[in-house]
Amino acid sequence: MRCALALAGAVLLLGPAARAQDADPWFGPDKTLHFAASASIAVVVYAGVSFKTDDRPTRVAAATTFALGAGLLKEAWDLSGHGDASWRDLTWDVIGTTTGVLIAYGIDWMVGRLRGPSVTGASGGR
């Protein structure tokens, strides 16, 4: 996650000067898309990784990496002349990623509580 944040900072620091606030509102329709896409990617990746590992920190790391990575790639694409790179877009990517990971983690935690102790844990690892 630290690498993703460092990359985000580097990408945006190398970008063009900030635009007028009116041209890039905090609550514009594109911000909803950034939030929703990042949250969705995080939830889907967390769920997918749960089929491969029971380790929750690994699931969180994978979901965070993929969702923020997608946001960073989008902003890098925009910086290359295909759109308008924006700190605000990236901020909504981070908020969406955090929300998606927290939702997925919460569901994972609740399902784990409902299932009770694992079979291998109850048998003493036989």
C-alpha positions as CSV (number, residue, x, y, z in Angstrom):
1,M,0.0,0.0,0.0
2,R,2.9,2.4,0.7
3,C,4.2,1.8,-2.8
4,A,0.8,2.6,-4.3
5,L,0.6,5.8,-2.3
6,A,4.2,6.8,-3.2
7,L,3.4,6.1,-6.9
8,A,0.2,8.2,-6.7
9,G,2.2,11.1,-5.3
10,A,4.9,10.8,-7.9
11,V,2.3,10.6,-10.8
12,L,0.4,13.6,-9.6
13,L,3.4,15.7,-8.7
14,L,4.7,15.3,-12.2
15,G,1.3,16.2,-13.7
16,P,0.2,19.6,-15.0
17,A,-0.7,22.5,-12.7
18,A,-4.0,22.3,-10.8
19,R,-7.0,23.4,-12.7
20,A,-9.6,25.9,-11.6
21,Q,-11.8,24.4,-8.9
22,D,-14.9,25.0,-11.0
23,A,-13.6,22.8,-13.8
24,D,-13.1,19.8,-11.4
25,P,-15.8,19.8,-8.7
26,W,-15.4,17.5,-5.7
27,F,-18.9,16.1,-6.2
28,G,-19.0,15.9,-10.0
29,P,-20.5,12.9,-11.8
30,D,-17.0,11.5,-12.6
31,K,-16.2,11.4,-8.9
32,T,-19.1,9.0,-8.4
33,L,-17.6,6.7,-11.1
34,H,-14.2,6.8,-9.5
35,F,-15.7,5.9,-6.1
36,A,-17.9,3.2,-7.4
37,A,-15.3,1.6,-9.7
38,S,-12.6,1.5,-6.9
39,A,-15.1,0.1,-4.3
40,S,-16.3,-2.5,-6.8
41,I,-12.8,-3.6,-7.7
42,A,-11.8,-3.9,-4.1
43,V,-14.8,-6.0,-3.2
44,V,-14.4,-8.3,-6.2
45,V,-10.7,-8.8,-5.7
46,Y,-11.1,-9.4,-1.9
47,A,-13.8,-12.0,-2.7
48,G,-11.7,-13.7,-5.4
49,V,-8.6,-13.9,-3.2
50,S,-10.7,-15.5,-0.5
51,F,-10.9,-18.6,-2.7
52,K,-7.1,-18.8,-2.6
53,T,-6.2,-17.9,1.0
54,D,-7.8,-17.7,4.5
55,D,-5.4,-14.9,5.5
56,R,-7.3,-11.7,5.8
57,P,-4.3,-9.4,5.6
58,T,-3.4,-10.9,2.3
59,R,-7.0,-10.4,1.0
60,V,-6.9,-6.7,2.2
61,A,-3.5,-6.2,0.6
62,A,-4.6,-7.7,-2.8
63,A,-7.9,-5.7,-2.9
64,T,-6.1,-2.5,-2.0
65,T,-3.3,-3.0,-4.5
66,F,-5.6,-3.8,-7.4
67,A,-8.2,-1.1,-6.7
68,L,-5.6,1.7,-6.2
69,G,-3.5,0.4,-9.0
70,A,-6.5,0.7,-11.4
71,G,-7.0,4.3,-10.2
72,L,-3.3,5.2,-10.6
73,L,-3.3,3.6,-14.1
74,K,-6.3,5.7,-15.0
75,E,-4.7,8.9,-13.8
76,A,-1.4,8.0,-15.6
77,W,-3.5,7.4,-18.8
78,D,-5.1,10.8,-18.3
79,L,-1.6,12.4,-17.8
80,S,-0.5,10.9,-21.1
81,G,-2.9,13.2,-23.0
82,H,-6.0,11.0,-23.0
83,G,-7.9,12.9,-20.3
84,D,-7.6,15.3,-17.4
85,A,-5.6,13.9,-14.5
86,S,-7.0,15.1,-11.1
87,W,-6.0,14.9,-7.5
88,R,-9.7,14.8,-6.8
89,D,-10.3,11.8,-8.9
90,L,-7.5,10.0,-7.1
91,T,-8.9,11.0,-3.8
92,W,-12.2,9.4,-4.7
93,D,-10.3,6.3,-5.8
94,V,-8.7,6.1,-2.4
95,I,-12.1,6.7,-0.6
96,G,-13.8,4.1,-2.8
97,T,-11.0,1.6,-2.3
98,T,-11.1,2.0,1.5
99,T,-14.9,1.7,1.5
100,G,-14.8,-1.5,-0.7
101,V,-12.1,-3.1,1.4
102,L,-14.0,-2.3,4.7
103,I,-17.3,-3.7,3.3
104,A,-15.6,-6.9,2.1
105,Y,-13.7,-7.3,5.3
106,G,-16.9,-6.7,7.3
107,I,-18.8,-9.3,5.4
108,D,-15.8,-11.7,5.7
109,W,-15.8,-11.2,9.5
110,M,-19.5,-11.7,9.8
111,V,-19.5,-14.9,7.8
112,G,-16.6,-16.2,9.9
113,R,-18.5,-15.4,13.1
114,L,-21.6,-17.2,11.8
115,R,-19.7,-20.3,10.8
116,G,-18.0,-20.6,14.2
117,P,-14.6,-22.2,14.7
118,S,-13.0,-24.0,11.8
119,V,-13.1,-27.8,11.6
120,T,-9.2,-28.0,11.7
121,G,-9.1,-25.7,14.7
122,A,-11.7,-27.7,16.6
123,S,-10.0,-31.1,16.0
124,G,-6.6,-29.9,17.3
125,G,-5.0,-30.0,13.8
126,R,-5.3,-33.8,13.3
